Structure formats: C-alpha cells, structure tokens
C-alpha cells in the first residue's frame, strides 16, 4: 500500500463518532514506512478530534517496534496485519 492510499483511507474513516478500527492487510514494507504511517495516523486523528488509542502490529515483521509508539500502546497482532483503533476525544471518559 502506498502512503497516499493510506492517507485516503484515513481520511475516509475519520472523524468518527464512535470507536473505529482500520485494518491494513498489506503490511508496510519497512519499519520506516510503518513509522511514517503511524505518525500520520496520530496527526490526522488529532486534527479530526479522534485519538489513535491502540496499535496492533505483527512483532514477527517489526521486532523493533516498542511497547508504545508515542503515547499509544502497541500490541502484537499475531498475524500479518496492522490494526489501528481510533476513538473520538471524550469517548473513553464517558
């Protein structure tokens, strides 16, 4: 998946009034590309008043990815997909 395709997908799902998940079945080719996508997801989410709250990524493909990315927890997806979970600001407090 190209970076412009990823940005279009993000733009299509955000903002949302409820918890929203975006699943990438085509994993990024490199750790650098994944990092760039995650940074963009955080930035676009904040602009749309929707926080990125969870990242699920395959540890087998990205072992250098830590337990968190910025303020977002990272879990092992267990498969070859990347899942990003977004919540509107204030949803978790409700």
N, C-alpha and C positions, 0 to 999 in steps of 0.2 A: 504494500500500500504506500502510495506516495504521501508526502507531507500535505500537499494541497487537498488530496482526497480526505485525509484525516481531519483537516480543518473544516471542510464542508460537512463531514459527519457530525463534528462537534456543534457546528452552527445549526444543524438540523434538530438536534436533541435539546439544546439549551436555548433559553432558560426553560425550566420545567417547574410545575407547581408541586411535584411530588418527587420521591426518590427515583432516580433514573440511572440505568446501567447501560454502558456502551461496551460491547464485546468486539474485540478485534481478532478475527480468526486467522488473519495473516499477520504473524508477528513481525515486528521491525527487524531489519537485517542485522543491525548492530546495537550495542549498548548506547552509543552516542545518539542514534536515531530514536531509541526508546526514551532517552533522557529529554531530547528535544520535544517529543510528543507529550511527555508528562508535564514539562514546563508550560507548554502551550495549553494543555488541559486545565492546569491550575489558573493560569492567567485569564483564559476565556471564561472559565467558571466564575471567577471573582467579578469580572466585568458584567456577567449576566446574573449576578447575585445568587449564584449556585456554587456551593463549595464542592471540590473534589474531596471525598471523605474516605475512600478506600481504593487501593490499587491491588489487583491480583495479577501476578505475572509468573511465568514459568522460571523457577530458580535454576532449573537444569540448563536453560538457554541464557540466563542472565545472572550468574552466580555473584557478580559484583554488586548487584542491587541490594541495598541495605534493608533493614527492618522498617525504615521510614524513608520517604522522599519528601524533603522539606518537612512539613507538618503532617503529611499523610501516611498512615500505616500501609505497609506493603506486605501482602500475604502471598504464599506460593499458590498459583492457580492449579498446580498439579497436572496441567496439560499445556498444549502449545497455543494458548490463547492469552490475551491481555484483557482484563475487565477493569473498567473504570466506573466507580459508583459516585454519583453526584447527589447532593441534597440542597434544596433551597435554604438560604440563610434563615435560621429560626426554626426549622423543622425539627431538629434534634431536641430543642428545648421544649417543644410542645408536647 
